[in-house]
Each structure stands twice: as structure tokens, then as C-alpha cells.
């Protein structure tokens, strides 16, 4: 049965079934976040993660299903925006403990009842999806950072909340004195820059025009535009302009990394061992990813993964050692996950 708090008017069995449906959605893309979350030992934290992640995954997929949004007909964009309005209403209702019918909504409601993350984070996430529908790309790095408030900061802050919140007597989990928001903001932006650079070739191949998450200003600063970036991705070869742009963005990411890691490492001893291990591991994965991209910028245009599963396993064992988490548990979970 579920370990989440059961919202008023709902049954424990209904919440259990709803969480199971969310777990199937969360597992589909086998993301790094899903991978590391398999180490959560408290069922309530894991169930909250899959319930919240499934909702964000469904919303993101609904927007991504229309690859050339800037070229789509007005009625298609209008329907997407209407769908986002519907999702916003569903999230607001779940947060306010209003009656809900859909199992996904019920799982989210139970997760928010147990881990009451600020509603502003969810609204920021929806706003970033609206931006994707209405505006093609970013004119400046400042535009990118504003978009990042919802696209990466909101999900990361929510995840850090799940990892660091402490259980109250009523069964809810609430943050202590740790500044989970500041930590999540820095780590979210750092990881998102690494993520964007890693996926630049894949994104450039989407639809007829591709997706570009690098700002026009940054591209122009290094003698590139969106079409030239797409050509580099198609040819699977970099050049000095691309290398200079990558080094510039990696330097910015490292400033955010430094601040976020300092906050996280200072709090490891106050966290459960499994949660400290997970936070350490997700940070280490993106640190290694950023380092490899910075060292060889042209590698992002090749189909081979930058970090193999074996290398991820070695990183996991190293993080377990660093935060004094059981390496036996890590090895067992890795074997279970395949």
C-alpha cells in the first residue's frame, strides 16, 4: 500500500493504484533522475518523486509532440496553450486538495499532501512550457535564464526538496533550515547547461527546423547562427567556433556548479545516507558530463554516449564511499536496475 498521506475523500487503495500508474510513466525515458531515484529507501520519497515526475513528463511530452511549434498553425498552438491551461488547473486543484478524478491527479495530490512543495514552482514550470509554444528560442542569455526558472530550476528545487525535507508528526515532509531553493537553483542551471550541450545534435534534428536551446546572442558572439549550428550537427563535426562557444558555456556552468555543490556538500551530514548519496551521484554525473564536453566539444555530435553505464556505476560506488553509504546496497541496486 502507499506510503503517501491519503488526501481527504480518497482511499488508500486508489492512491496506491494511482502511484503505480505514475511509476510506469516515470520509468519510460530511463533518465538520469529516474536512475538515481531507484536508490531512495523511504517509499514515501520514491512515490512522491514518481508522482511529480510523471506529471512533468506528461506535460513536457504534450508540448514536444509538436516539433515545429513556431511553424505550426495558429489553431495547433492555441490547443497546446489550452492543454497547458488545463494542466495548470489540475495542478492547482491537486495542491488545494480539491476533489480529483484522474489517477494521475490523485497521485500528484497525495505527493503534494505529503511533500508540500511551493505552488509557484509548478506555475513556473507551466510558464516555461508556454514559452516553448509561443516563442522560438532565446534572443539572449538573460532570456534563457528566465526560461530556466521553470524548465530546470523548478524541477530541480522540487527534487532537492524531496531529498532534504524531514518528516513531521503528521506524516508530511517539510524543509528544515537548509536553503533547498538556492541549492536547487544553482544545481538546476548547471545541470541544464550540460544537458543542453549533450543533446545539441539530437535537438537540432527535431522536425524541419530543429530545436536550439542556445541563445542567438551567444551563437552570434562566436560567429554562429542556428542554421550553421544545425549544419555542424548534421555533419557531426565541430570547429573552432563551436569549441569556443562550448568552453564559454561550460565556464558559466562551473560557476553555478561551484555554488550549488558547496551548499549540497555542507548539508550531506544532516541528510539520510541514501538521500545524500543520490544528491552526490546526480551532481557527479553532470560534473563528469560537463568535463567531457568541455574537453572534447565535438563529441556531442557523435551518436555514442558520453558516459557509459559502466562508468556511471563506478561514479555511484565512488559517491557511496564519499558520503558513507553502503557500497553493497549500491552494487545490489545497480544489478537490479540492469
C-alpha positions, 0 to 999 in steps of 0.5 A: 500500500502507499506510503503517501498521506491519503488526501481527504475523500480518497482511499488508500487503495486508489492512491496506491493504484494511482502511484503505480500508474505514475511509476510506469510513466516515470520509468519510460525515458530511463533518465538520469533522475529516474536512475538515481531515484531507484536508490531512495529507501523511504517509499514515501520519497520514491512515490512522491518523486514518481508522482511529480515526475510523471506529471512533468513528463506528461506535460513536457511530452504534450508540448514536444509532440509538436516539433515545429511549434513556431511553424505550426498553425495558429489553431495547433498552438492555441490547443497546446496553450489550452492543454497547458491551461488545463494542466495548470488547473489540475495542478492547482486543484491537486495542491488545494486538495480539491476533489480529483478524478484522474489517477494521475491527479490523485497521485500528484495530490497525495505527493503534494499532501505529503511533500508540500512543495511551493505552488509557484514552482509548478506555475513556473514550470507551466510558464516555461512550457508556454514559452516553448509554444509561443516563442522560438528560442532565446534572443539572449542569455538573460532570456534563457535564464528566465526560461530556466526558472521553470524548465530546470530550476523548478524541477530541480528545487522540487527534487532537492526538496524531496531529498532534504525535507524531514518528516513531521508528526503528521506524516508530511515532509517539510524543509528544515533550515537548509536553503533547498531553493538556492541549492536547487537553483544553482544545481538546476542551471548547471545541470541544464547547461550540460544537458543542453550541450549533450543533446545539441545534435539530437535537438537540432534534428527535431522536425524541419527546423530543429530545436536550439536551446542556445541563445542567438546572442551567444551563437552570434558572439562566436560567429554562429547562427542556428542554421550553421549550428544545425549544419555542424550537427548534421555533419557531426563535426565541430570547429573552432567556433563551436569549441569556443562557444562550448568552453564559454558555456561550460565556464558559466556552468562551473560557476553555478556548479561551484555554488550549488555543490558547496551548499549540497556538500555542507548539508550531506551530514544532516541528510539520510545516507541514501538521500545524500548519496543520490544528491552526490551521484546526480551532481557527479554525473553532470560534473563528469558530463560537463568535463567531457564536453568541455574537453572534447566539444565535438563529441556531442555530435557523435551518436555514442554516449558520453558516459557509459553505464559502466562508468556511471556505476563506478561514479555511484560506488565512488559517491557511496564511499564519499558520503558513507553509504553502503557500497553493497546496497549500491552494487545490489541496486545497480544489478537490479536496475540492469 
